[in-house]
Amino acid sequence: MKHSTFLEVNLRLLQENITKIKKLSPAKLIPMVKANAYGNGIVPVSKFLVSECGITKLGCATLGEAIHLFNQCPDLDAEVLVFSDTEISNTEVLSAYQNLAITPVLHQKSDVEMALTHPELKKIPLVLKINTGMNRLGLTLEELSELAPRLKNRSVKHLMTHFACSYYQLKSNDKNHRQVEEFNQAKKILQDAGVSVQETSVSNSGAIEQKFGVTETYSRPGLMMYGPYSVEPRIWDGHQISRFVTKVLKTFEVKKGTPVGYGINVAGEDGFIAILPVGYADLSVTTAGGADLMVNGYKARIFARVNMDMMFLMFDRSVTGKIKPGDTVEIWNHDNRVIGELSLQMKTIPYHLMCGVTQRVPRIYKDK
């Protein structure tokens, strides 16, 4: 475990983001806390969302995540939806759906068949995902039509779909609009079959940013809740709730032509190097080379190979003596533009950076 390298998570900034999201979306919210709450910590984030932000439903990707959450928070007053790896065909774990407030999102015909026939699942709410064009998970309209007569006596608690292109600026008749049209067809199929639908949702972060699809019962914020924006040019001004902090481990001057680190990485000119005690075992990204970081107001370039436990920052030689071991370095801060630009330079996306902060890096939580 590290000490001077840490991820600081400000839960009050999370609350401010939720308030901003509610101004964009009149729908109720199902915050996504999958992937360890996008690297921020599923347990403290979920507890805070429920106790301080009035959230009653949360979204996970796997049944394992949901069970872990309730094992750690047995008094959590919320329903947790499992969106992808429901393990609904694994009879050894089905009791979790009976004994805990966990609901599977049914996204294939065999799942629905299981929910309709298996004794341990006959009382769970039916939550159906429709494939409207993302072609990843979801029932087709044809499958829904086949199943509809059998759903009449059970009703559908929640009907949803997922946008594939909501991070693009909306245009008339684009894929987002076509997906809504298919979703409305799914609603009509159920209505015509006499199947009651109690709740609906379609909007993920990019859609919420653009106030698209937010008139359904729920919206499902993910990335934006933690800070980063999806749509370019930037319209979401949420706070990056995390701040990734480390320190300078060592500094030295380097002459042009000097090899540095593993392999053949040669200084192209005279410069000044600072070593950070952060590598791919701390931030699981190997495409960091060439990205810029600021230290004490001076710009550096991540140079040479990122090691398991260290990375090199190359400064102009004029910085010599102005940065010393022990100086604080922010990999990113609470300005969501910083992680957005950093992810571009590292040829990845903010999701990857946040989820890539490994468990070797301690999380420190601020609630003020």
N, C-alpha and C positions, 0 to 999 in steps of 0.2 A: 504494500500500500504506500502511496506517495503522500507527501505533506504539503510541499510548496507548489505542487501541481494539483489542480482540482477543477471540478466543474461546479460553479456556483449557480444555483437555480433559485430565482426570485419568484416565489409563489404569488406575491401581490401583483407582479407584472402579468402573470397568468390570469389573475382575476380581472385586470384592466383589459386584457385581450378579449376575455369572455364578454365583458361589457360592450366593447366595440363590435364584436360579432353580433350581439343581440340587436344592435342598432342597424346592422345590415340585413338581418334576417328576423322576420316576425315569427318564424317557426321556432318550436322548442329545439333543444340541442341534444345530440348524442355525440359527445366528445370521444375521439379515438385515442385510446391509451395503449394501443398495441406497441410491440417492439420496445418494451420498457418505457412507455410514454415517450416514444421517439428519442430514447436515450436519456430522458430526464428523470426517470424513476417512477415506475407504475404505481407503487404503493403510496408514496407521499403525494404524488400528483392526483391520484384518484380520490384519496381521502380529502384532499383540499377541495377538489371540484364538487364533491358531494356535500361537504360540511359548510363550505364558504361561498359556493357559487350556485347553489340550488339545483344541481344536476341530479337527475334520477335514473338516467340510462347512460351506460358507457359501452364503448366498442373495443373488442379485442380481435386478434386474428386467429388465435388458437384456443382450444379448450384448455390446454395446459396453462396458458396465460391467465385465463379466468379462474381456474382452480387455485393457482398460486395467489392471485389477488385475494380471494376469499379466505384462503388459509392464513394469510397475513393480516387480513381485516375481516374477521368473522362478523363484526357488527356493521359492516358497510351497508348503508341503506340505499341500495341501488340495484337495478337489473343490469346484468352484463350480457351483451350480445356477442356471439362468436361468429365472425364473418366468413372465415374460409375453412380452416382445418377443424371442423366440428367433431370429428371422430365418431360420428353418429352411428357408424356401422360396427364400432368397437364395443361390444356388449359389456366388457369389463369396466368401462368408465361411464356408462349411461346413467348410473345412479347420481352423478353430479348434476344432471339436468332435473332430477327429482328433488334432490336434497338442498341444492343451492339456487340462488336467484340468477341462474344462467340459462340463456335461451339460444338455441342454434339458429343461424340464418340458413335456411334450406335453399340450396342453389343447384341441385340436380334432382332429376325425377326419382332416382332410387332413395334419396334422402327423404323426400315427401312420402314415398311408399312406406319407408321405415317409420316415420312419424305417425302415419295413419294406422299402422297395424301392430307396432310393438307395444306390449302392455306398459312398459316403463315410460313410453313417450306419448301416450294417448291424452295426457292432460297438459302437455306443454303448449304454450302459445305458438301458433303457426306464423312464422316470419319467412316470407318468400322473397328471393332475389330474382329479378327478371333480367335476362340478357337482351339488351336493346341495341347492341352493336359493338360493345367492347370485346366480345367474344373471348372472355376469360372464364368467369363463373356466372351462372344464372340459368333459369329455365327459359326455353324458347317459348314464343307465343303458341306454337303448336302443342308443346308439352303442357302448357298451362291450360289450353282448351281441353285436352284429354283429361286432365286432373280436376277441372272445375266442378263437374257434377258430384264428385266425391267430397268436395270441400264445403258443400252447402250447409251441412249440419254442424260443421266444426268452426266455420268462419276463418278469416285471415286477420290476424292481429296487426300485421305490418307488412306492407308491400314496398319494395325498394328496387332501385337500379343504381348503376354507377357510371358516371361520365368518364369517357376516355380522353376528351380533349378540352376540359374546362380551363386549363391553364393557358389556352390560346384566347385572344380577344374575340368576343362573341361577334358573329356576323349572321345576318338573316339566312335561314335555311342551311346553316352549318350542321356539323355532326351532332352538336349538343341539342339543337332544335329537333333534329330527326330522332334522337334518342327519346326526347320528351314525347314526341308523337307516338313512338312505339310503346312507351310506358302508359300513355293514355289508352292505347288499344288494349293493353293488359288489364287496366281497370275496367274497361267495357266488357271484356270477356267474362270477368268475374261478376260484374253487375248483371249481365244478361243471363248468367247461370244462377242468379239469386244468391250469390256468395257475398256476405257482408265483409267489407274491408274497413278496419277501424283506424289505421294509421298508415301514412306513406312518407317516403323520403327519397330524395334524389341528389341533393346538393352536397358536394365535397368542397374543399377549401377554395379552389379556383372559381367554382360556381358562386359560392357565397361572396367572394370578393366582388363579383360582377352582379350581385343580387339576382341571380338566375336560379329558378327552381325553388326559391325560398318560401313559396306560398303553400308548400306541402305541410304536413303535420310537423315533421322534423327536418332539420339540417344536420349534417355530420361533419363538423370541422375536424381537421387533422393538423396538417403542417402549420396552417396560419395561427392556430391556437398557441403554438410554441414560438412563433415569431416570424419565420420566413414567409416571403410572398411567393405566389405561384405565377401570377400574370405579369408579363412585361408589356409596356413599361409599368413600373411599380405603382400600384394603387393602394395596396394594403400597408398601412403604417403601424402595424402592431409592433410590440416590443419583442425582441429576442429575449426569451425568459432566462436563457442560460448565458453564462460568461465563462469561457474556458481560459484558465490562467496557469502560467508556468513561470519559470525564472531563467536567467542566464546562468549556465553552469560553468563556462570557461570562455575566455576571449584570447585571441592572439592575432598578430599581424601575419599576412601571407604575401609572398612575392609572386609575381607573374610566373607561371610555369610550375608552381608547386602542386604536387598531387595531394588531394584531400580525401580521406575516407576510403571506403571499399572501391575496388575497381580503378579505372583510369578516369579520374575527374580532376582536371587541372585548372587552377586559377587562371582566368583569361587576362587578368591584370592585377597590379598590386591592390590589396584590399585589407579588410579587417573582418575577422570571423568571430561570431559568437555561437557557441554550442548550447542547444536547449536539451534538457533531459526528457524529451518527448519524441517517441518514434512510432512505428506502425503498431507496436504493442499497446500504445496508448490511444492513438487516433488511427483507426484501421483504414488508412488511405495510403497507397503507394504512388499516387500520381501528384504528389505535393511539389515536386521539384519545379522551380521557376516561379512559384507563387510569391506574392509580396506580403511581408509582415512589417508592422511598425513597432519600434522599440524606442522609448524616450523621445518620440517625435521624429525618429530617423527611419527611413525606409530601407528594408533589407530584402534580399531575394533568397528563398530557400535553395541551397546550393548542393550539388552532388547527390548521392543516394541518401534517402531517408533510411536510417538504421532501425533496428528493433527498438532501441532505447534512446536514440538521440537523433537530432537533425542539426544541420549547419545553416547558419544565416550569414550571407555575404553582404557586407556594407562597403561603401566607398571608403577609401583609406583616410579621408578627412574626419571620419567618425572615431578614429583611434583615440582612446582615452575617454570618450564620452559615454561609453557603455561598459559596465563592469559586472563581474560575477555577483549574482544575487539580485540584480535588477529584475523587476516584474515585467512579464511579457503577456499580453492578451492575444491569444490566437483569434478569438472573436469576443465581442462585447454585446451590450444590449441594443445596439443599432442593427436592425435586420438587414441593412444594406451591406454591412461588413461581411457577414457570413454568405450573403448572396454573391458578392464579388469574389470572395475567397473560393467558393465552390466552383465558380466559372474558371478561375485561374488554375484550380486543381483538376479541371476537366471532369467534374462530378456535379452533384446536386446537394442542397442543404440537408435533405433527408440522410444522405450517406454520411456526411460529416457528423451530424448529431447522433445517429445510431452507431457510428463508428467509434465513439468515445467508450473505451473498454472499461471493464470493472476494476482494472488496476488504478483508474483515476477515481478518487473519492468524490462523491456528490455532497455539496454543502447547501443546505436549504435556508433561505431567508424568507421570513413571514412578516416583514415590516416594510 
